[in-house]
């Protein structure tokens, strides 16, 4: 869509213009006017004035001679002649040698240019700014210099805007929003049966899932004006400014109805009001004004409010009640089919080889958002350029996934032979424990090439399809897989390293979630001991139990991780020969595929 940008010139702009005009006058206009008063004479008259000792100051340049009379009232100019004794004659005549002759001007002209003209310029700017301020006040906005004006980006109708076809992987969200498009196209069909569209629609989901893009797609499909503004743009330093911006935004929207108003990150102004003193009064006034404006809508005015947030639980209940934001549309992370469609949409922008398998790439990119998938495609294209190829291949896309997950390969990181061998056994320990357990995702790739994220190696497991539920046995197998790297170090080298720090963190997190949130503990049954907030922003957790229960939870977490660690040690001990064979193979090759791993394991 095409954005309408209203040019805004701050007051400093006009003062810069005034300064440039003054510099132009001083450095060009005045010298030019003074230069016109220089009188050009022949060399003979110059010689005569020297003999009559009528020379005041003189400046000898390469191609001309400037001089004044004895009274220093006139400036003369003559050409340069081959006269070796000129300097001595000038000295005897009493002339003064000057490095630069300042051309005289009349006192009136000097006063006019250096005092009157600058005063007139600044007076004119002051008059203009006064009229501008009075115009704002007269228009009903008491905020000077447009401080209370809405600075929303306005997009007009456009034939080449974003459409639903440009947004993939969010079929449920698009289906919900299609009704809005139909209503804006044909409101009579809904009025005939007595139905009315929701006044506000709230898009919720993790970052990068395409909430803003969906809002623009609705406007593109409906072919109506689209107002876009971030919630943080309403918050100003002075109390009342944000509320004024809200009023101005909705005033513009009503004038251009039917239209769509989109407020991104609405939690910046829509947080719950706690009623405590000393809070941000500006934010609360802005929220109150937003609530008032949404209540003031008539049912048929054609203005639809869309908003997006990553933290729906932090929004004020008054904002979420029916009659304001009536409908909540989840925009979740895409599933396998959605990831494949998103990859195909973004892949249209680059040149691809014939060997690209989008289904395989989508499986490898499990848990990726739409923005991350777009980044994966772009990284593949950049990798192809670095390799001197004219198109991106399957290998480029697979490498780009590793770049997004673990970072770029560290070319200058050189491990010692012992460290390299330890990392090889560590990664094979993960892979072997996973392969020897049921309900574990197949191994896709194992590498001991260091990455910029700090990982000295990693084992990639890829699910065959969509996986929405996990059984208790599957979680326990995951914990055992996490402990497999440390178990391999203990069996082979009889010592441990710091390489398992991330594995320990992940295993502990899973074990704690089993007991406190998933109800997989015999002692606590189906009692939730932990609450999760900000589920779309990492999922912060907090315990909701007594200190005695917390101590029991810690005991059970330790016992669970320890039992799975022992299970991993037992699996690796029973398959010690395969552990050695696979680790040596990885040590030599540095990177092996899941097929190579399984071939050696099944020999």
N, C-alpha and C positions, 0 to 999 in steps of 0.2 A: 504494500500500500504506500501511497505517497504522503509523506509527512509535510504538513504546512508549518513552516517555521516563521514566526513573526520576529523581524529584526528588532533587537533591543539595544539601545545605545545608552550606556551609563553616563553620568555627569562628567566623569574623567575624560570621556571621549571628546567632549567639547573643549575642555581645557587643553587637551593635547593639540587640537586643531588651532586654538588660539596661540599656543606656544610656537607651533610651526609657522604661523603667519608672521609672528614677531621676528622669528629667526630669518624668514625670507626678506623682511623689510630691512633688517640690520645688515645682513650679509650680501644682499643683492640690490634692493631698491635704492638704499641710500648711497652705496658706492657708485651705482649707475648714474644717479642724479648729480652726484658730485663730479663724476668723470666728464660730464657734458660741459662743465665750466672750465676745463683745461684748454688754453689757447695754444694752437700750434704755430710756431714761428720758424724762420730759416736759421741756418747756422751763423749767418752774418750778423743778425740781430743779437744772437747769443754772445758773439765776440764783442759787439759794441757795448752791451750791458756789462760785460766783464771789465772792459777798459774804463767805463764810467763808474765802476765799483757799485753797480746797482743790482747785485746778486745777493739774495738773502740766504736761501738754502738750496742745495743742489744734490740730486741723486743720479748717478751715472749707472745705467743698466746696459745690457748687452746690445740692445737695438734702439735705445732712445735715451734722452737725457731730460729729466724733469727738474725744473728750477723755479724759484719764486723771486719777486722783486725785493728791494730792500725793506719795504714795509710789510712784506709777507702777506699781501692782500690778493695777489693774482698768482696763478700757476701757469707755467709755460712748458711747452714740450717741443723738442727739436731732435733731429737725427744725430747719429754718432758718426764722427769723421776721424780720420787717422791724424791725430794731433797729440804727439808725445808730450808737449809742454803744457797741455791743458790743465793738468792738476796743479802745477806750480803757479800758473797765472790766476787760477781760482783762489789759491791760498793767499796770494799777494793782494787780491781784491777784497779780502775779508769775508769771503763766502764760507758758510758752514756746511760741512758734508753730513748728509742725513742718510740713514739706512732706508727710510721710507718717508716720503712726503705725504702728509695728511692733507687732503684737499680741503680747502675752506668752504664753508657754506654760510648762508645768511642766518642770523640768529633766529629769525621767525621760522624758517624752514626746519632748523634743528629742533626748535621747541615743538613744532607741529608733529614731526616724525617720532621723537623720542618720548613725548609726554601725552599729547592729545590723542594720537591714533591708538596707542595701547589702551588708554582709558576707555575710548569708544568701543573697542573690541570687547573688553571685559564687561562693560555696561550692557552691551547687546546680549552677551551670553547670560548675564543675570536676569535680564528681562524675559528671555526665552524660557529659562528654567522656572521662573516665577509663574508664567502662563501655564506651563506644563503641570506644575503642582496644583494650581487653582483648578485646572481642568479635571484632575483626578478627584479633588474634593467636590467639585460641582457634579461629578458623575455618580456621587453616592458612595465613593470609596475613600475613607478617611486615611488610608495608608499611603504615605508619600512614596514617590518613585516606584509605584507598582509593587510595593512589598507585599500587599495583600492579594495580588492577582494570581490566579492559577497559572502555573507554567506547565500544564499538561501538554504532551505531544499529541497533536491532532492529525489523524490520517483520514484522508478523503477517500471517496469511492475510487477503486482502481481495478482495472481488468487484469493486471499482473500481480495481484496481491497473493498472500498465503491462503491456500484453500485446504479443505479436509484431505485432499489427495496428497498434500505435502506433509501431512502428519500421520505417521504410521505407528502401529503397536498399541494404540489406545482406543480400541473399537467401542468399548463400553462408554467411555467419556464422550466420544464423538456422537454416539447414539443419543445420549442425554442432551447434548448441545444442539442436535439437529432440530429439535422442537423449537428452540429459540429462533433459528434461521427461518423455519416455516412460519412462525408467528410474525416475524418482521416482514416477510413477503406477503402473507395473506392473513392479517389479523381478523378479518371478518368471519373466517371459518370457525375461529375459537369463540368469538363474541356471540355467534348464532346459537351455540349450545350453552352459553353462559360461563365458559371457562376463561380463566385469565392466567397469563404467564407469571411465573415467580418474579418478584421485584429484584431479587438478588440471587446470584448463583456463586457459590464458594468452591473454588478449585483447590483441593488439598492433595499433598503428596510430597515425596522426597525431592530434593533439589535435582534439577537436570532432567525431569521427566516430561517437560514440554508444556507446562501450565500456561506460560505466556504465549507460546506458539499456538496453543489451542484457542486462546482468547482472540488472537489476531485472525485465526482461521474462521472463527464464527463471523467476525466482521467482514472478512473477505467473501465468504459464502453469501452473507446477507446483503453485501454491497451497500453498506451504510457507513457513515462517519464513525470513527473509532477514537475515543479519548483514552490515552494511556498515561498513568502517573503512578509513581512509587509512593508507598505509604510514608517513607522517611522524608519525602519532599514537602509534606504538609507541616512537619514540625519546624517551627521557627524559634528564634531567640526570644522574641517578644510575645507576650500572652495576647491571644486574639488573632494573630496572623494566620495560624493554621485554619481556624474557623472561617476566616475571610476567604482563604483559598478554596475551602470546601464550597462555600456559597457561590463563588465565582465559577467553579468547575461545573456545578449543577445548573447554574444559570445558562452557561454556554451549551450544555447538553440539551436542555429544554428547547433552546432556540434552534438546534440542529436536529431535533427528533424527526423520525426515528433514528436512534444511534445507540452505540454501546460505550459504556464507561468502564474502563478496566483499572483497578487499583491493585498494583503488585505489592507483595509483602505487607498486607493490610494489618498484620500483627504489630507493626510499628506504631500505629495509632489506635488499634482496636483491643489492646490488652485489658484484662479485667480490672475494674476499678475497685481498689481495696479499701477505700474510705479513710485511709490514713492521711494525716496532715503532713505537709512538707513534701508532697509528691510533685510530679510534673503537672502543674495546673494547665499548662498549654496543651499537653497531650489529651487531657480529659476534656477540655473545651472543644478541641478538634473532634474528638469522638462524639460528644454530645451534639455538635453541629451536624455530623454525618448521620446520626440517628434521626435527627429532626428532618433533614433533607429527604431521607428514605421514607419517612412517614408521610411527607408532603406530596409524594407522587400520586397522581391519579392513576386509575387502573388502565387507562387507554392512551397514555401520553407517548408510548413508544420508546421509552428510555429503559434499557436493560443494564443492570449493574453486575459486572463480573469482578471477582476478587480472587487472589491467590495467596496461599500461605503454606509454610512448612510446619507451623505450630498451631493447629486448630484448637488444641486444648487450652491455649493461653488467651483465647478471644473472650470478650465480654459476653455474658449470656444475653444481654439486651440486643446485641448485634446479630445473634444467631436465632432469635425467636421468629416464628412464622410472621410474615408481613414485612420482614427485612431480608435476611438471607434465607430464603425458603428452602433452597435445594443445595445439597452438598454433593459435589461430583469428585470421587476419588480418582486421582491420576497416579496410579501405582507404577512400580517398576515393571517393564514389559516381560511377558513370558517368552518361551522359546520361539513360538510363531511370531510374536511381536518383535522380538530382537531381529529375527530374520528379515521381516518387512522393513524395519528401520534401517538395517544395513543396506538393503537394496535401494532405498530412497537416497541415502547419502552416497552410495556407490555410483549413482548416475552422474555425479559431478567429476568423477575421475575416470581414467582409462584402466580397464581391467583385462587380465589375461583369461584364457579359456578354461583354466584349471580351478577357478575360484568356486568353492563349495560354501555357500552362505549358511547352510544348515549346520555344518561342522563349526564354522566360526561362531555362530550363534550359541551353540552348545558350550564352546570354550569361554564365551563371554558371559557366563551365567552371573546374574545379579547386577549387570551393567545397566545404567540408565541411558536414555536416548542421547544425552549430551556426551556421555562416555563412548557410546557406539560411534557417534560422529567423529570423535577424537581418534578412535581406532582406525577408521577409514582414512582420515587425513594423515595419520602417522604412517600408514601403509604406503600412501602415495609419496610421502617424504622419503621413506626408506628405499622405494624404487628409484627415486631420483639420485639418492646417494650412491646406489649401485650402478648407475648409468643406464637404467632400463627405461623404456618408453611407456611402460604400463605396470600396474601392480599385480602381483601374483598371489597365490594361496600362501606361499612362504612369507611374503611381505605382511599379509594380514595376520598370520599367526605370530610373527615377530612383534607386530604392533600391539597385540594383546598382551604379550609379555612386557612390553615397554610401559603400557598403562598400568599393569598390575605391579611390576617389580622395578620399573625404571630401565634406563639404558644399560647396556653392557659396559663395565668398567675396563677400558683397554689397558690402563696403567696399573691395575691391581694384580700383583703377582704373588700367588700363594706359594709357601714352601711346599716341598714334596709331602711332608708329614701332614700339614694342614689340608692339603688337597686330598690326601688319603682319608683323613678324618671326615671331611665334608662328604666324600664319596660314600663312606659307610653310613653316615648320618642320613643322607637322602635315600639310599637304598633301604635303610631301616624303615623309613616312612612307607615307601612303596611296597616293601615285602609284607609288612604287617597289614596294609590295606588289601593287598591281593589275597592273602590267606584267610581273610574274614569274609563272611557272607554279608550282603546288603551294603557293600562299600562301592563307591564310584570307581570306575576303571581308571587306571593310570594313563595319562595322555603323554606326558613328557617328564623327563628327569634331567636336570642340568646342574653343573657345579661351576658355571660361569658367574662370577660376582656381578652384582647389579648396583646401580646408583642408589637404590633404596636402602642399601646396607646388607641385603641378603647375599650370603656367599654361595647359595644354591637354593633350589626349590623343587618340589615335586608337584606337578599339576595333575589334578584329578578332574574328570569331566563326567557329569551325569548324562545318562543316555537320553533323558527326556525331562519333562516338567516334574518337579518334586515339591509338593506342597505340604506334606506331613512327614514327620520323622518319628519312628518308634523308639522306645527306650533302648532296644538293642542297637539300633542304628547310631544313636547318640553315643552309647558306650563304645561302639566300634570306632567312631570318630575320635574319642578321647584316647583310645588305645593307639590309633594311627598317629596322633600328635606326639605320644610318648615314644614312638618307635625309633626316632632319631637318637634320643638320649640312650635308649636301651641298647642300640647297636654300639654306641661308643663304650658303654660299660662292659659289654660282652667281649669286644675285640681289644680294646686298649686298657681296660681296667681302670679308667678314669673318666672324668666328665669335663666338658668345655662350656663356654658361654653361648655356644651356637644354638642352644635350645630355648633361649629366653622367650621368643615369640610363641613357640610351641607350648611352653608352660602356661603362658598367659591365656592362650586360646583354650587349652584343656581345662584350666581352672574356671574360666568363664562358662563353658558348657556344663561342667559338673555343678556349679552353683545354680545355674538356671534350671537344671533338672530338679533340684531339691526345692528351690524357693519359688519358682514360677510355674513349672510344668506338672507339679504334683506327683513326681516319680519317686517319692520317698515313702517307705513303709511307716515311718514314725509320724510324719506330719500329714499323711493322707492328702486330701485335696484342699489344703489350706495355703493361701498365697502369703508368702513371707516377704515378698519384694514387689514394689510397684515400679512401673516404667513410665517415664515422662519423655517428651520430645522423641516419639517413636520414629519420626521421619528425619531426625537429626542426630543419629547415633544411638538413641535409646538410653538415656541416663537412668540409672536404677538407684533405689533407696530402700533400705530394709524397713519393714513395718512390724517389728517384733521386739520382744524383751531381750535383755542382755543374756539371760540364761538360754533362751532359744537360739540366739545368735551363736553362742558357744557350741551348741549341739549341731547347728548347721555347718560350722567350721569343721567339726569332727567328721561329719558325714562327707563333706567335700574332700577332705584329706583321704579318707578311707576309699572313696570311689576312685579318685585319681590313682591312688596307690595300687588298687586291685587291677586297674586297666594297664598300669605300668608293668606289673608282674606278668600280666597276660601277654603283653608285647615282648617281654624278655623270653617267655616260654616259646612263643612262636618263632622268634629269631634263633633261639638255641636249637630248636628242632630242625631248623632249615639253615644251619650254619654253613654248609657247603655252598648252597645257593647264594647266601649272603656274601661270602668271599668272592664267588665267581662274578656276581653282578657288580659288586663294588670295584673289582679290578677292571672289569669291562668299562664301567663309567669313568674310572680314573684315567684310562687310556683315551676314551672318546670324548670326555667332558660333557657331551649331551647325547642322550639316547631317547628314542621314541617309545611309546607304550607298546607298540608291536614288537620291537626288539627286546624289551624287558620281558614280555610274556613268552616270547619264543625261547629265551634262555631258561626261564622259570619252568616251562613245561617239557624241557628235554628229558 
